[in-house]
Amino acid sequence: MIAFPRRVARRFRAACAKCVSGRPRGPAPCVVIRHANGRVTLTATFPEVTLELAYTTSARSRAEVLVVPMTSLETVAANSDEPVEFDAGENLNGVARWGRVGAAGSVPVTFVLPGKQHDPRPRPGTKPVAARVLVALHEAGRTSSREDGRFALSRVQVRGAKGHVVATDGKIAVMFDGFAFPFTEDVLIPAVPLFGSPEVRDEDDVRVGRTASHLIASAGDWTVWLAIAPTGKFPDVGAVIPGTRRRPWHSTAVTRPGCSRSCRDSQGRGTISGRLPSTPAARSRSGRATTRAR
């Protein structure tokens, strides 16, 4: 049996909805609930993204791994600190129950037999990165194209040595710089709206690392593995935004309604945005911190 607050289930389910770009295809992934070393983690793996939320617990119980359908998590999710208990029972036909006597609730759950595909993801060493990287990843994801052509425009480029986060849809480009990434390679990762979600965007403790196949970003209690595209070309955005190579640039901030605290704090710092040369002069999208060449 593993227990955690219903609020945790609600936060995790909301963030999972932001782990794909566009309309989700196919069935939702299962959720791996793991209890070990005083922590409960919820993990879900999508085609190019794995998301994990950790919760520290004082419960003293044996290490255990349960795998449940995403629909089971939806059923128990609520904006409440009331605990929900998942009990696998016998033959994987168990129950999720919550509440006190007289106001208790429960639903039957058909658990999934854990396999190698549910083992924890590798955790390489990570290093702190400025929290505004969450804004950079979100805004870059918004700029990227929904389709690839000659270039991998549906992805976000993270330039390790240069400390850049870059995206373009072929018409508008955005570049965030000033980051100290713990790797030197340039990698292409999926553009997903997760980093702008209310559950993640205001976290201050942000760390980044990578493996041969994934870029890993940790923000507070969240960890996300982003698959690195093994192939694909990306345009040299720095070469086509006027003035970004030889001339100084300055930044102007435009704050959209409802902009998060981390978004407001990052406005005007290390952001370059503009139209590509085939169209008129640089302009910003609504609500973006924009840098223009003088």
C-alpha positions as CSV (number, residue, x, y, z in Angstrom):
1,M,0.0,0.0,0.0
2,I,1.2,3.5,-0.9
3,A,-0.4,6.7,0.3
4,F,0.1,10.4,-0.7
5,P,-2.1,13.5,-0.7
6,R,-4.9,13.8,-3.3
7,R,-3.4,17.2,-4.1
8,V,-0.3,15.5,-5.4
9,A,-2.4,13.4,-7.8
10,R,-4.1,16.6,-9.0
11,R,-0.8,18.4,-9.6
12,F,0.7,15.4,-11.4
13,R,-2.3,14.9,-13.7
14,A,-2.4,18.6,-14.6
15,A,1.4,18.6,-15.5
16,C,1.0,15.4,-17.5
17,A,-1.5,17.1,-19.8
18,K,1.4,19.5,-20.8
19,C,3.9,16.8,-21.7
20,V,2.8,16.5,-25.4
21,S,2.6,19.2,-28.1
22,G,-0.8,19.5,-29.7
23,R,-3.6,17.0,-29.3
24,P,-2.6,13.7,-27.5
25,R,-2.6,10.6,-29.6
26,G,-3.3,7.1,-28.3
27,P,-4.0,6.0,-24.8
28,A,-2.6,7.8,-21.8
29,P,0.5,6.2,-20.2
30,C,0.3,4.3,-17.0
31,V,1.6,6.0,-13.8
32,V,4.3,4.3,-11.8
33,I,3.9,5.0,-8.0
34,R,7.1,4.2,-6.1
35,H,7.8,4.4,-2.4
36,A,11.4,4.1,-1.2
37,N,13.7,5.9,1.2
38,G,11.0,8.2,2.6
39,R,9.8,9.4,-0.8
40,V,6.8,8.7,-3.0
41,T,7.3,9.4,-6.6
42,L,4.8,9.4,-9.5
43,T,6.2,8.8,-12.9
44,A,4.6,8.8,-16.4
45,T,6.4,8.2,-19.7
46,F,5.2,9.8,-22.9
47,P,6.7,9.2,-26.4
48,E,9.5,11.8,-25.9
49,V,9.1,12.9,-22.3
50,T,9.2,11.3,-18.9
51,L,7.8,13.2,-16.0
52,E,8.3,12.6,-12.3
53,L,6.9,14.3,-9.2
54,A,8.4,13.5,-5.8
55,Y,6.7,13.8,-2.4
56,T,8.5,13.4,0.9
57,T,6.6,11.2,3.4
58,S,7.0,10.2,7.0
59,A,5.2,6.9,6.5
60,R,7.3,4.0,7.5
61,S,6.5,1.2,5.1
62,R,8.4,-1.2,3.0
63,A,9.7,-0.2,-0.5
64,E,7.0,-0.9,-3.0
65,V,6.2,-0.2,-6.7
66,L,2.6,0.0,-8.1
67,V,1.5,0.7,-11.6
68,V,-1.9,2.2,-12.2
69,P,-3.8,3.5,-15.2
70,M,-3.9,7.3,-15.6
71,T,-7.6,7.2,-15.2
72,S,-7.3,5.9,-11.7
73,L,-5.2,9.0,-10.8
74,E,-7.8,11.3,-12.4
75,T,-10.5,9.7,-10.2
76,V,-8.8,10.4,-6.9
77,A,-7.3,13.8,-7.8
78,A,-8.6,16.7,-5.7
79,N,-7.4,20.0,-4.3
80,S,-7.0,18.5,-0.8
81,D,-4.3,17.3,1.5
82,E,-6.4,14.3,2.4
83,P,-4.4,11.1,1.8
84,V,-5.4,8.6,-0.8
85,E,-4.2,5.0,-0.4
86,F,-3.5,2.7,-3.3
87,D,-3.7,-1.0,-2.3
88,A,-3.0,-3.6,-4.9
89,G,-4.6,-6.4,-3.0
90,E,-4.5,-9.9,-4.7
91,N,-4.2,-10.6,-8.4
92,L,-3.7,-6.9,-9.2
93,N,-7.4,-6.2,-8.4
94,G,-7.1,-3.6,-5.7
95,V,-8.6,-0.3,-4.6
96,A,-7.9,3.4,-4.0
97,R,-9.5,4.8,-0.9
98,W,-9.6,8.1,0.9
99,G,-11.4,10.0,3.6
100,R,-12.4,9.4,7.1
101,V,-15.1,7.1,8.4
102,G,-18.5,8.4,7.5
103,A,-17.1,10.5,4.5
104,A,-14.9,7.9,2.9
105,G,-14.6,7.1,-0.7
106,S,-13.1,4.3,-2.7
107,V,-12.8,3.1,-6.3
108,P,-11.7,-0.2,-7.7
109,V,-8.3,-0.2,-9.5
110,T,-6.9,-2.7,-11.9
111,F,-3.2,-2.6,-11.3
112,V,-0.6,-3.3,-14.0
113,L,2.2,-5.8,-13.3
114,P,5.5,-3.8,-13.0
115,G,8.1,-4.7,-15.7
116,K,11.5,-3.4,-16.9
117,Q,9.8,-0.6,-18.8
118,H,8.7,0.8,-15.4
119,D,12.2,0.9,-13.9
120,P,13.5,4.3,-12.8
121,R,15.2,6.5,-15.4
122,P,19.0,7.0,-15.1
123,R,19.8,10.0,-12.9
124,P,23.1,11.7,-14.0
125,G,24.7,14.5,-12.0
126,T,22.9,17.8,-12.5
127,K,24.1,21.4,-11.9
128,P,22.2,24.5,-10.9
129,V,21.0,26.7,-13.8
130,A,19.3,30.1,-13.6
131,A,15.5,29.5,-13.0
132,R,14.6,31.7,-16.0
133,V,15.6,28.6,-18.1
134,L,12.0,27.5,-17.5
135,V,10.7,30.6,-19.2
136,A,13.2,30.1,-22.0
137,L,12.1,26.5,-22.6
138,H,8.4,27.5,-22.5
139,E,8.7,30.5,-24.8
140,A,11.0,28.6,-27.2
141,G,8.4,25.9,-27.3
142,R,5.7,28.4,-28.2
143,T,7.8,29.7,-31.1
144,S,8.6,26.4,-32.6
145,S,6.8,25.0,-35.6
146,R,4.3,22.2,-35.5
147,E,5.9,20.5,-38.5
148,D,9.5,19.8,-39.7
149,G,10.8,20.6,-43.2
150,R,14.4,20.7,-44.2
151,F,15.2,21.7,-40.7
152,A,13.9,20.3,-37.3
153,L,11.7,23.4,-36.6
154,S,9.4,21.5,-34.4
155,R,12.1,21.2,-31.8
156,V,14.0,23.5,-29.4
157,Q,17.7,23.8,-29.7
158,V,19.8,23.9,-26.4
159,R,23.4,25.0,-27.1
160,G,25.5,23.7,-24.3
161,A,28.8,25.6,-24.9
162,K,27.1,28.9,-25.9
163,G,24.4,28.7,-23.2
164,H,21.6,29.4,-25.6
165,V,18.0,28.2,-25.8
166,V,16.8,28.7,-29.4
167,A,13.6,28.1,-31.5
168,T,12.2,29.2,-34.8
169,D,9.2,28.4,-36.9
170,G,10.9,29.6,-40.1
171,K,9.4,33.1,-39.8
172,I,10.0,34.2,-36.2
173,A,13.0,33.2,-34.1
174,V,13.7,33.6,-30.4
175,M,17.0,33.1,-28.6
176,F,17.6,33.1,-24.8
177,D,21.2,33.2,-23.6
178,G,23.3,33.6,-20.5
179,F,22.9,30.0,-19.2
180,A,25.7,27.8,-17.8
181,F,24.8,24.3,-19.0
182,P,26.9,21.3,-17.7
183,F,27.6,20.0,-21.2
184,T,29.0,21.4,-24.4
185,E,27.0,19.8,-27.2
186,D,24.1,21.3,-29.1
187,V,21.0,19.1,-28.6
188,L,17.5,19.1,-30.1
189,I,14.6,18.4,-27.6
190,P,10.8,18.3,-27.9
191,A,8.9,21.5,-27.7
192,V,6.3,20.9,-24.9
193,P,4.2,23.4,-22.9
194,L,5.2,21.8,-19.5
195,F,7.6,24.5,-18.4
196,G,5.0,27.2,-18.6
197,S,2.4,25.3,-16.6
198,P,1.4,26.7,-13.1
199,E,2.7,23.5,-11.5
200,V,6.3,24.0,-12.7
201,R,6.9,27.6,-13.9
202,D,7.5,29.3,-10.6
203,E,10.1,26.8,-9.2
204,D,13.3,28.5,-8.1
205,D,15.6,25.4,-7.6
206,V,16.4,24.4,-11.2
207,R,19.1,21.9,-12.2
208,V,20.1,20.5,-15.6
209,G,22.0,17.5,-16.8
210,R,22.1,15.0,-19.6
211,T,22.7,11.5,-20.7
212,A,23.5,10.2,-24.1
213,S,19.8,10.0,-24.9
214,H,18.1,12.6,-22.7
215,L,18.3,16.1,-21.3
216,I,17.2,16.2,-17.7
217,A,15.7,19.2,-16.0
218,S,14.8,19.3,-12.3
219,A,12.6,22.0,-10.9
220,G,11.8,21.7,-7.2
221,D,10.0,18.4,-6.8
222,W,9.7,17.9,-10.5
223,T,12.1,16.0,-12.8
224,V,11.6,15.7,-16.6
225,W,13.6,13.6,-19.1
226,L,13.5,15.1,-22.6
227,A,14.5,12.8,-25.4
228,I,17.4,14.1,-27.5
229,A,16.7,13.8,-31.3
230,P,19.4,11.5,-32.7
231,T,19.2,13.3,-36.1
232,G,18.0,16.6,-37.5
233,K,19.4,19.9,-38.7
234,F,18.7,23.2,-37.1
235,P,19.2,26.7,-38.7
236,D,21.9,29.0,-37.4
237,V,19.5,31.5,-35.8
238,G,22.3,33.7,-34.5
239,A,23.5,34.3,-38.0
240,V,20.2,35.6,-39.3
241,I,18.9,37.8,-36.4
242,P,20.4,41.2,-37.3
243,G,23.1,42.5,-35.0
244,T,23.4,39.6,-32.7
245,R,27.0,38.7,-33.6
246,R,28.9,42.0,-33.9
247,R,26.7,44.8,-32.6
248,P,25.5,45.4,-29.0
249,W,21.9,44.7,-28.2
250,H,19.5,45.8,-25.6
251,S,16.3,44.3,-24.3
252,T,12.8,45.6,-23.8
253,A,10.1,43.9,-21.7
254,V,6.5,43.3,-22.6
255,T,4.5,41.6,-19.9
256,R,1.3,39.8,-20.8
257,P,-1.7,39.5,-18.4
258,G,-1.3,36.6,-16.1
259,C,2.5,36.3,-16.6
260,S,4.0,34.2,-13.9
261,R,6.5,35.6,-11.3
262,S,9.4,33.8,-13.0
263,C,8.4,35.2,-16.3
264,R,8.2,38.7,-15.0
265,D,11.5,38.4,-13.3
266,S,13.2,37.2,-16.4
267,Q,11.9,40.0,-18.7
268,G,14.6,41.9,-20.3
269,R,17.5,39.6,-19.5
270,G,19.3,37.7,-22.3
271,T,16.5,37.4,-24.8
272,I,16.7,38.0,-28.5
273,S,13.7,37.8,-30.8
274,G,12.9,38.8,-34.3
275,R,11.7,38.0,-37.8
276,L,14.0,36.2,-40.2
277,P,15.5,38.3,-43.0
278,S,12.9,37.2,-45.6
279,T,10.3,39.4,-43.7
280,P,10.3,42.9,-42.4
281,A,12.2,44.1,-39.3
282,A,12.3,42.3,-36.0
283,R,9.2,42.3,-33.9
284,S,8.1,40.5,-30.7
285,R,5.1,38.3,-30.1
286,S,2.7,39.6,-27.4
287,G,4.1,39.2,-23.9
288,R,7.7,38.4,-24.8
289,A,10.8,39.9,-23.4
290,T,12.5,41.0,-26.7
291,T,15.9,42.1,-27.6
292,R,16.5,44.1,-30.8
293,A,19.7,45.1,-32.4
294,R,20.6,48.8,-32.3
